[in-house]
Amino acid sequence: MNLYENLQGTPQQPDNPTDTQRYILAKFALYQKGRPEDFEYIKKLTSPPADISTIVSYGELRGVKIGIIGAGLAGLASAFELRKTGADITIFEAEENRIGGRVYTYYFDKSKQLYGELGAMRIPVIHETTWHYINLFKIPTRPFIQNNENAFIYLKGIRVRNDAQGRNVMKYIYPKYSLSEWERRTPWQQLVYYGLESPLLPATPEERSELLQVKPYYNNFNTYWDFQSNRKIMESLGLSEGAINLISNLSPLAGQNLYNSYIDIAQANYPANLSFLYEISGGTSVLPYTIYNSLLNPNPKEDYPGIPLHKLGKVIVKNGNWVSGIYRDKENGRVVLAYRNKKTSKLIFEVFDFVVCAIPFSTLRTIDINPLFSGPKMQAIKEVNYIPSQKTLMLCTWRFWEAGGPEEQIIGGGSYTDLPITTLWYPSDHYRSCVEQTKCEQRSFPYSKLNLLPKDQKFLAGKPGVMIASYNYGLDTIRLANLSPELRNEEIKREVEEVHGLPRGYLDRIAIDFKTMNWNENLWTRGALPFYTPEQKRLFSFVMTLPEYDNRVFMAGDQISPVHRWMQGALQSGMIAANQLAMAAKSYRQ
């Protein structure tokens, strides 16, 4: 019997899923996409590497001194694994008051009830390394709602609800686009699938699996996907310019990277990343801070089961210290890190036996490296593409998007528009109470009653909430994020009103605070997300991962992983770097 014959519709997403429950969801998603045979490949390729104890015994590297550049997920994962070896570990983090890298939950209140994600916000069910740490630390999770039929699609001045069959878009928005006859008869969801996912089907499961591998050479399918831009792929499928324009608005990551490599979209679609997703209760930053707190805990017995505490190494985290130079000692081959402290700006030098470099290449580019890394590595550091991206959070005195009856409430999911804000994302935390129980505290407060409330009332009705009022990439990031904060917030309010069909000025009394993160302007990222231009996977994906200085410096970060832009890539690469370092350290001791 087929696994899905006894399923009544789409399987439900429980809170805190077991591995078995996650695998059912992942298999169902791949079955829907016509590739159920990919499951075992994806599960294996996203799983953590072998435990570091298979390379060195616990405590074996006592006395070895390791430096880690960056306290993002890659650096933290490396440190967590290397601590098992007994080594002395120092983590350098340029941010003075934060760790986590591009995982950044912003809390508007001290009780941490009102928050939004300025960085990573979703966890696919098949990202095994991410779930490895979630399960290890028993971090609570709940479904992240990706699609909501009550959310809006607002294109070319036409506003519709995002029904699952795509009928509203076909009826009211399709006439605004120059589409061929067959395109007009095809729901937009199928057009997106045809343009961005169907190119995977002609390849064999083995050939597709290379999408999640790093190799010196790739098969013909991967080489072709790497060579083509997203626009070229869609054109080769016979899609009209109107359809490409429509798909670009409804799949913003591809649409705002039309001239970048299709390989990045293929790598994201292959594991069905967006089919079933989860979020961390309390904010995504709970994950890096949980690892961080474990590293600083002198008695982390529950985090390292079966390992005697005296075998664990010591970890020091130096916040507000940025590395400005990586050098090799000519006499003994060890690695010298030069760094500065934010408060003193004094240049300090420290010698390490080994180093894990876990920062984006966009920032590594401005670090002094002497002697230079290999030629191909230096070329990759200079050329690998990071796309602009920004998010703006909007704190509202009440959750206006949850007002109305069951057919009007927006509980989770996103709205899509061709306006510069691009996408709006609504919190999923009311999913259980408002969807499953069809009960919502704001239902008795329709829009029309808001203006009757006193102007000085702190919260107009129901509960306050935070939405992602704008999430975009590429040129729209540059155009929107580079406005002054006052002009940007004003523009975002007006565009959110337009998407929702609200009167102009409606949000002036409701939207009381904003927080924008333009990752291009962040001093320690200088770019948001790695996204290859055509041929960069072929040229750089393998050489980016190679250690330097005769196995003294190791690379980590989602940019060197085949899983760009996801926590999975950072965590898995950090674990792999730790294993590589352990193997090198053992070799040096022999």
N, C-alpha and C positions, 0 to 999 in steps of 0.2 A: 504494500500500500504506500502510495506517495505520502510523504510527511504532511503535506498540506491538504490532503483530502478530508481530514477530520477537523480542520480549522474552520470555524464559522466567521468568515470575513477576516479582517486584519487582527492579528494577535494583540492583546492588551499589553501595555507597558507598566509593570509594577514599579513601585519605589524600591530602591536598593536591590536591583535584580541579582539573582544568582547567575553563575556562569551558564548554566543550562538555559535559563530564561533568555539571556543575551544571545545565545547561539540560535535559539528558535527564531528570534527577531531577525538576526543576521541572515539566516537561511531563507526566511520568508522574503526579505528584501531582495536577495539575489535571485530567488525564484521568480519574483515579479519582473526582474530585469532580464530574464532569459538566460541567466548564467549561474544556476545553482551549483554547478561543478567547481566554481571558483572558491567555495567556502573554505575547504581545507587548506588551500594555498594561502589565502588571506590570513587565516587564523595562525598558521605557522610563521608567516612573514612578519606579522605584527606582534608576535609573542616576544617576551624578554629573552635576551641571550642566556646561556647557561650561567648559573650562579658563579660568582667570582671564586668561590671556594673550590671549584673544579680546576682552578689554575694554581692558586696558592692556598695554603691552609690558613685558617683564621689566626690572625696575629703574626703571620710569618714575616711581614714587611715592617715590623717594629723598628723604628729608627730611620726609616726612609721618609724623606721630606718632600711633600707634594704641594704644588701651588695650583689653584684652580682660578681661572679668570672668568668671572661672571657668576652671579647667584640667581640666574634664571633656572628653569627646570632642568636643562642639560647639566649645568654645573652642580646643582643640588643632587641630582641622581648620581652623578659621578662620585661626589663626596660621600653619599650614603653608602654606596657599594664599596668604595675604597676604605671606608672606616672599618670594614670587616677584616681588613688585612693588618690592622694595627698601626698603619702609617700615620705620621703627623701631617695634618692637612690644613692649609690656609686658603680661604676663599676671599678673593678680592671683588668687591662690588662697588661700582662707581656711585650708584644711588645712595644717598645718605640715610634716607628714612624709609626705604622700601626694598624688598627683594621680590623675585618672581619674574623679572624680565618683562616679556610681553603678556604675561598673565597679570592683570591689574584690575582688581575689583575696587571701585571707588565708593566709599561709604559717606553718605551725607549727614548721618547722625551718629552720635557716640555709641548708641545701643546696637548699631550695625543692622538695623531693620530696613533702612531705606538705602538701597545700593543698586548699582548697575555695573556692567562689564565694559571696560574700556579696551580690553584685549580679548583673550580667549574666553569663549562662553559656552561651547558645546563639546560633548564627548560622544562620538559614534560608538555603537555597541560592540564593534569588532576591533576596537583599538586596544589590543590585549595588554600592551605595556602600561598604558594609562590605567586600565582596570587592575593591573597587578598592584600598583601603589594604592589605588582606592581601596581595594580589598585588604591589603596589608594593614593600612591605618584605620580601616573601618569608617571611612568617610561617607556620610549619608548623601545619597543622590535621589533625584526625582526626574521625571520626564521633562525634557526640553521640547516645547511644542514648536515644531518647524512650520507646520501649515495650519491655518485657521480659516475656515470658510467664511467667518464674519469679518475677517480683515479685508483691506481694500486693495484694489489695483486701480491706479489712477494714471492713465496714459493719454496724451494728446487732449487733455482737458475733459476726459470721460472717466467717471468714477463708477466702479462696480464692486460688488462683493466677490471674493475669491472662491467661488463654489468649486467643489472637487471635480466636477465634470467639465469645467471650463466654459459652460454655456454662456455665462454673462459676458466674458471676454469675446467669445465668438460673435455674439449678437450685437454688442454695442461698440466694441473697440476694433474688431477686425475691419469694419468698413473704413476706418481711418488709416489703414495700412494698405499698400499696394501688394496684394497677395495673389498667388496663382490660385486656380480653382481648387486643386487638391489641398492646398494649404488652408483655404477657407473652410474646408470640410473637416479639418483636423484640429482637435482641441489643443490649446497652447501647451499643455503638459506633454503631449505626444510630440509636438514640434521641438520642444526643448530636448526631449529624449533622443529624437531622431538626429538633431543637429550636434549634440554634445556627447551622447553615450553610445549610439548605435555603431560608431566606427570601431568599438571594441569587439563586436561580435564576430567578425571574420577570423580573428586570431584564435589560436588554440588556447586552452587553459594554461598550458606551460608558457606560451608566448606572452599572454596577458600577465602572468605572474612576475615577469621582469619589470613591470611597472613599480613593484615594491622591492626591487633589488638594486644594489649598487654593484656594477660590473665594469670591467675595462672595455667591454664591447657588448652591444645589444643586438637582438634579432632585428629582422627587417621591419617588422611592424613598429617596434619601439623607435627605431631610427627614423621611420617615416613620420610618426606622430611628433617626434622631437623637432623634425625639420619644418613642420607645418605650423602656421599661426592658426588661432581659433577661427579667424575669418576664412582662411583658405580651406580649412576642413569643411566648414559649412557651405562654402561655394562649391566644393567638389561634390557635395551631396545633392546639388541642384536646388538648394534653397534660394529663394528670391531675395533681393536686397531688403524688401519690406519684411520678410520673415526673419532675416538676420537682425534687423533693427528691433523687431518685436522680441525675439529671444534675448537680445542684449539687455533689454529693460527688465525681463523677467528672470534672468540669470546673471546678476550684476558682476559676479567674479569673472565670468567669461566675457560678458559684454563690455566691461571696462578694461579688459585686457585682450581686445580683439587681435592685436598685432604681436602679442607674446605667444610663447609656444603652447601648442595644444597638449603637450606631454603633461603639463601641470594639471590641466583639467582632467585628462585621462587618469592620472594618478589619484585624483580626488574622487572620481566617479567609480573607479574600479572596485573599491570596497563598499560601495553604496553608502558613503559616509552620511548623507543627509536623509536617509530613510527613517532611521530610529535613533534618536539622540537623547542624551541625559545632561543634566546640569548638577553642580554641587550645591547642596543646600547651604545657604549662608554666603555663597559667593565662590567663584573659581579660585580666588587667592587662598582659600582654605587649604588647597593642596600644597602649594609651595611652602606656606607657613607651617604646615604640619611636618613636612620634611625638615625644614629649618629648625623648628623647635626640637625635633628628635636629635638632630646633629649636635645641638647645644646641651642636650640632656645628658648628664653624667651617668644616668641609670635608665637607659632606654630598653629595658628588658623585653617589653612586649613587642618592640619594633624589630628586634634581632633575636627571634626565637631560636633557642638551641645554641646560641653563641655565648660563651662565658664573657662577662662584662670586662674582665681584665684583658681580654684579647682585642678589644675595640681600640681604635686609634683616637687621638685627640683632634678636635676640629675647632678652628678659629675662623670667625667671619669678620672681615674688616670692611664695614660699610663706609661709604664716603671716601674710598681709596680707589683711584683708577690707575690701571696699568698703562704706562706710556712707552715702555720699551721691553722687548724680548731679545735677550742676548745669549750667546753661548760662551761659556768660560773656555778660553783657549787651552788652559792647562789641564783641566780635568773633565771637560766636556759637559759639565753640569749647566743648568739653565739659570740665568740671572734675569730677574724681573725688576724693572724700574717702575716705581709707582709714586703717585702724589696723593697727599691727603687734602681734602677740600678745605679744611680749616687753616692749615699751615702752608699749603702749596710747596712744601719742602720735598725735594726729590730724594727718594729712599731706594736703596738697592738691597735685594734679598736673593739668596742663592737657594735653588731647589734641585733635587735629584730628577724630578719629573714635573711636567706641567700639563694640565688639561686646559686648552683654549676653548671656552664655551661662550663666546660672544659672537654677534653677527659679523660677517665679513665686512659689512658696511662700516663698522667701527674699527675692526682690525686693520682696515685700510690706512688709518691715520696713526697707527702704532709703529714706532721705530723698531725694525727687525734687522739684526746684524749678528751673524751673516744672514743674508736673505734666505727665505725658504726656497724650495725648488722652483724652477722657472714656471711650470704649469700651475703650481699653487699660488704663486704671486700674481699670475695672470688671472686666476679665478678670483682672488681677493679683490682685484681691481675691477673685474668685469661682471661678476655675477649680479644679476638684476634683483633689486628690491623695489617693490611697488609702493607708492604712497597709499595711505589709508587713514581715515579718521573716524572716530565715533564721538557723538555728542549726547550726553545723558541729560534728561530734563526731569527735574523734580517737580511734581505737581501736588497741589493741595488735596486733590482727590483724583481717583482713577476714572477720568471721564470716558476713557475707552471701554470701561466695563459697565457703562450705564445701559439702561434699556432692558428689553426682554431677551430670551435665549437666542433669538435670531439677530440681535444687535450687539451683544456683549462680545468683546474681543479679549479672550483669555489666552494669552500666549500667541505665538506665531508672528508673522511679519506682513507689513504692507509694502507694495512695490510701486514706484513712480518714476517717471522720466524727469522729474524735477531734480535739482542738484542734491537734495538730501538722499535720494536714491532708495533707501530702505528704512523702515521704522520697525522696531522690534518691541513687543509687549511682554511684560513679565509673565512667567508661567507658574508663579507660586500660588495662584488662586485656582489652578487647574482642577484639583480634587474637589474643592468646595463649590466651585461655580459650574463646572461641567458635569461631574459625576452626580452631584447632589442637586444640580440645577438651582443653586441658591447663591445669591451674591448680595453683599451688603449694600451695594450702590444701586440696586435695581429700582428703588423707590425715589431716586433723585434724577429725573430726566433733565436734559440740558436746559429746558425752558425755565426751570425753577432756580437755577444758579444765581441769577441776578437779583433775586429777592432776599438773599442772605446778607448779613451785615458785612461791610467792607473790611472791618478789622478782625473778622473771624479767622483764626489761624488756618483751620481746615474747613473748607466750605461744606463738604458732605462726605460721608463714608470715610474711607481711609486714604491717606496720601500714598503716592506711588511714584516709581521711577520708570521711565521708558527710554529706550534708545531712540532719540528723535531723529538721528541721522547716522547712517553707516554707509560709507562709500569708499571707492578706490580711485586711483588714477587722477585724471584731470579734474574730476568733480571734487576730489579731496583738495587739490591745489587751489581751485577757484573758491571753494567754500571756506576751508580752514584758514586761508590767508586773509580773510576779512578781520577787522578788529573784533574783539569779543562782543562788543555792543551790537555792531552791525550783523555779526554772525548769528547771535542769539535771536535778534529781531527777524532775520531772514528765515531761520529755522522755524520759529513760531508761526510765521505767515504760511510757510509751506506745509507744516503739519495741519494747520487749519484747512488749507486747500484740499489736502488729501482726504481729510475727514468730512469735508463739506460743512465746516463750522463758520460762523460769521467772523469777519475780519476783526481782530482785537479780542476775540473770545478767550484766548489763552493768556492775555495780559495779567489777569488776576489769578490765574490758576498755576501757570508755570513760574515758580518762585526762585529756582536756582538751576544753574547749568554747570556741566563740567565737560570740557572737550579735550581729547587727546589726539593731537596730530603727530603721528609717529614719525613723520618726516622731520619734524622740528625737534624731536627728542634727541638730546645730545648723545645718549648712549645707545641709540638704535640707528638713527640717521636713515630711516627707511622702515617700512612696516613689515612687509612679508616677502620672503623669497619667491620669485616667480620667474622661471627661465624665459629668456628670449629664444627664438629658434636656434637649435643646435647646441645650446649650452649644456644640456644633459650629456650629450655625446662628448663634448669637449672637457667638461669639468666635474661631472658627478663622481667619478672614481678618484681623480687626483685630489679632490677636496678632502677626502677621508683619510688620506695617507699621513702617517706621522712624520715629523721632521726632526732634525738634529739627531740622527741615528737612534730613533725610537726614544727620544727624550720629551718631545712635545706632541700631544695628541689632540685631535680635533673633535668637537662635539657641538651640537646645535641642530635645529631643524633644517638649516640650509644645507647640511651635508647628508641629510636623510632623504630618502625618496618620498617621505611624507611631509612635504612642505606645509607650513602654516598651521599645523596641528600640534597639540601637546604630545601626542604619540611620538612624533619625530624627534622632539627635543629629549624626552625621557629615554627612548630607546637608544639614541645616539650617545647619551651620557653613560648608559650602562655598558655599551660596547666599548667606549673609550676607556672606561675603568678596567674592563677585562684586558684590553690591549696593553694598558699600562702595567697591569699586574704581570702579564706574560713577559714584558720587556724587563721589568724589575727582577723577576726570577732569573731571566737569562743573564743579566748583568752580575748577579750574585754567584753564578756558577763558574 
